[in-house]
Amino acid sequence: MSGLQQQQIDLRAGGKTDLRTQFAALCYRIKHDKVQICLVTSRRSGRWIVPKGWPMDGETPADAAATEAFEEAGVRGKVHPRPAGVFSYNKTRAADALPCLAVVYPLKVKKVLDDWPEAAERQRKWLPRKKAAALVSDPELAAIILNFRPDPA
């Protein structure tokens, strides 16, 4: 069977509880009957990514993803409570890399802000699905973007 090969997560000497979870927002809008995906650059490397971050006290995972979308991409909208997918990656830190799983929640963008908390630290770009998938470096995230089909409502 051909298809996407899930990446192996290396926990090194750590235990199974050393894997970290982040919540991501797949921010999208419909323009001229076409889906557009919002990507932002990471702060350190400048790679194109989706907004994501750590769990937040008092917020559901979907709400945490929506908060990250506001802080990192300057967008507000309706977050879907059901994830679009999950991808694994290694979060690079000064001393090493931290293995992470990111749960991706679709967020239908209703408002795009001109000013937002991390505007000075990131670029934001709206792209068709195929172009967005080609820009992200993680193959699992690219597959989530390519396969995403928003609810018609």
Kinemage of the C-alpha trace (Angstrom):
@kinemage 1
@onewidth
@group {chain A} dominant
@subgroup {mainchain}
@vectorlist {calphas} color= white
{ca met a 1} P 0.000 0.000 0.000
{ca ser a 2} L 1.472 3.332 -1.008
{ca gly a 3} L 0.797 6.385 1.084
{ca leu a 4} L 2.205 8.650 3.677
{ca gln a 5} L 4.777 7.075 5.943
{ca gln a 6} L 4.368 8.298 9.506
{ca gln a 7} L 7.598 9.593 10.971
{ca gln a 8} L 9.182 7.629 13.781
{ca ile a 9} L 9.434 9.585 17.021
{ca asp a 10} L 12.741 9.183 18.808
{ca leu a 11} L 12.293 9.458 22.572
{ca arg a 12} L 16.012 8.795 23.130
{ca ala a 13} L 16.536 7.810 26.759
{ca gly a 14} L 13.251 9.381 27.796
{ca gly a 15} L 10.112 7.559 28.745
{ca lys a 16} L 6.796 7.529 26.977
{ca thr a 17} L 5.638 10.510 29.043
{ca asp a 18} L 8.478 12.643 27.600
{ca leu a 19} L 6.540 13.197 24.379
{ca arg a 20} L 4.963 16.659 24.311
{ca thr a 21} L 1.679 17.722 22.738
{ca gln a 22} L 0.972 21.006 21.009
{ca phe a 23} L -2.240 22.322 19.498
{ca ala a 24} L -2.202 23.819 16.015
{ca ala a 25} L -4.660 25.840 13.956
{ca leu a 26} L -5.270 25.137 10.290
{ca cys a 27} L -6.517 28.632 9.478
{ca tyr a 28} L -8.531 28.808 6.282
{ca arg a 29} L -10.884 31.016 4.322
{ca ile a 30} L -12.865 30.646 1.113
{ca lys a 31} L -12.087 33.176 -1.641
{ca his a 32} L -13.743 32.870 -5.050
{ca asp a 33} L -14.945 29.344 -4.120
{ca lys a 34} L -11.350 28.232 -3.405
{ca val a 35} L -9.860 27.247 -0.060
{ca gln a 36} L -6.936 29.379 1.092
{ca ile a 37} L -4.654 28.336 3.957
{ca cys a 38} L -2.840 30.785 6.222
{ca leu a 39} L 0.792 29.974 6.982
{ca val a 40} L 3.177 31.889 9.223
{ca thr a 41} L 6.937 31.812 9.571
{ca ser a 42} L 8.552 30.309 12.626
{ca arg a 43} L 10.420 32.799 14.794
{ca arg a 44} L 13.816 31.096 14.761
{ca ser a 45} L 14.286 29.486 11.347
{ca gly a 46} L 11.747 31.354 9.234
{ca arg a 47} L 10.195 28.101 7.966
{ca trp a 48} L 6.546 28.195 6.926
{ca ile a 49} L 4.305 26.554 9.538
{ca val a 50} L 0.789 26.642 10.941
{ca pro a 51} L 0.242 28.476 14.239
{ca lys a 52} L 0.750 26.107 17.169
{ca gly a 53} L 1.586 26.115 20.838
{ca trp a 54} L 1.422 24.428 24.212
{ca pro a 55} L -1.713 23.497 26.159
{ca met a 56} L -3.197 26.402 28.115
{ca asp a 57} L -4.804 26.252 31.544
{ca gly a 58} L -8.559 26.687 31.348
{ca glu a 59} L -8.724 26.259 27.558
{ca thr a 60} L -9.797 23.268 25.506
{ca pro a 61} L -7.281 22.035 22.929
{ca ala a 62} L -9.358 23.639 20.137
{ca asp a 63} L -9.516 26.944 22.035
{ca ala a 64} L -5.739 26.837 22.611
{ca ala a 65} L -5.278 26.412 18.848
{ca ala a 66} L -7.534 29.444 18.260
{ca thr a 67} L -5.481 31.481 20.724
{ca glu a 68} L -2.293 30.550 18.854
{ca ala a 69} L -3.945 31.576 15.562
{ca phe a 70} L -4.624 35.020 17.036
{ca glu a 71} L -1.176 35.436 18.610
{ca glu a 72} L 0.926 34.075 15.725
{ca ala a 73} L -1.171 34.830 12.610
{ca gly a 74} L -3.463 37.658 13.673
{ca val a 75} L -6.652 35.879 12.690
{ca arg a 76} L -9.921 35.279 14.512
{ca gly a 77} L -12.651 32.851 13.601
{ca lys a 78} L -14.610 29.739 14.403
{ca val a 79} L -12.511 26.803 15.527
{ca his a 80} L -13.830 23.333 14.816
{ca pro a 81} L -13.864 21.031 17.859
{ca arg a 82} L -12.812 17.995 15.809
{ca pro a 83} L -9.155 17.782 14.680
{ca ala a 84} L -8.205 17.634 10.997
{ca gly a 85} L -5.189 15.485 11.837
{ca val a 86} L -2.057 14.982 13.887
{ca phe a 87} L 1.581 15.356 12.887
{ca ser a 88} L 4.850 14.646 14.653
{ca tyr a 89} L 7.989 16.756 14.660
{ca asn a 90} L 11.026 17.610 16.731
{ca lys a 91} L 10.903 21.055 18.333
{ca thr a 92} L 14.425 22.425 18.163
{ca arg a 93} L 15.761 23.910 21.364
{ca ala a 94} L 19.176 25.298 22.286
{ca ala a 95} L 20.498 22.029 23.737
{ca asp a 96} L 18.506 19.376 21.866
{ca ala a 97} L 15.246 18.545 20.112
{ca leu a 98} L 11.999 17.816 21.926
{ca pro a 99} L 9.733 15.197 20.298
{ca cys a 100} L 6.225 16.611 19.816
{ca leu a 101} L 2.825 15.693 18.456
{ca ala a 102} L 0.690 18.529 17.116
{ca val a 103} L -3.075 18.115 16.997
{ca val a 104} L -4.429 20.288 14.176
{ca tyr a 105} L -7.812 22.023 14.514
{ca pro a 106} L -9.436 23.752 11.525
{ca leu a 107} L -10.242 27.412 12.115
{ca lys a 108} L -12.542 29.198 9.669
{ca val a 109} L -11.185 32.736 9.600
{ca lys a 110} L -13.747 35.512 9.992
{ca lys a 111} L -11.357 38.405 10.688
{ca val a 112} L -7.775 39.150 9.570
{ca leu a 113} L -6.086 41.743 11.776
{ca asp a 114} L -3.535 44.304 10.619
{ca asp a 115} L -1.829 44.243 14.005
{ca trp a 116} L -1.425 41.243 16.327
{ca pro a 117} L 0.848 40.133 19.197
{ca glu a 118} L 3.598 38.495 17.078
{ca ala a 119} L 3.299 40.625 13.918
{ca ala a 120} L 6.851 41.932 14.288
{ca glu a 121} L 8.240 38.390 14.651
{ca arg a 122} L 6.448 36.516 11.852
{ca gln a 123} L 5.277 36.775 8.284
{ca arg a 124} L 1.777 35.680 7.292
{ca lys a 125} L 0.802 34.336 3.892
{ca trp a 126} L -2.462 33.084 2.341
{ca leu a 127} L -2.069 30.280 -0.180
{ca pro a 128} L -4.075 27.678 -2.084
{ca arg a 129} L -3.887 24.200 -0.506
{ca lys a 130} L -1.288 22.807 -2.943
{ca lys a 131} L 1.052 25.780 -2.581
{ca ala a 132} L 0.694 25.786 1.214
{ca ala a 133} L 1.445 22.054 1.373
{ca ala a 134} L 4.521 22.549 -0.813
{ca leu a 135} L 5.861 25.311 1.469
{ca val a 136} L 5.712 23.403 4.771
{ca ser a 137} L 8.666 21.124 5.442
{ca asp a 138} L 6.813 18.472 7.438
{ca pro a 139} L 5.304 15.774 5.156
{ca glu a 140} L 2.577 14.845 7.657
{ca leu a 141} L 1.443 18.475 7.911
{ca ala a 142} L 1.568 18.785 4.115
{ca ala a 143} L -0.754 15.771 3.836
{ca ile a 144} L -3.187 17.294 6.357
{ca ile a 145} L -3.278 20.509 4.316
{ca leu a 146} L -3.734 18.702 0.991
{ca asn a 147} L -6.485 16.456 2.310
{ca phe a 148} L -8.365 19.171 4.202
{ca arg a 149} L -11.933 19.693 3.005
{ca pro a 150} L -13.856 22.273 5.025
{ca asp a 151} L -17.464 21.725 5.975
{ca pro a 152} L -19.719 23.435 3.421
{ca ala a 153} L -21.540 25.418 6.137
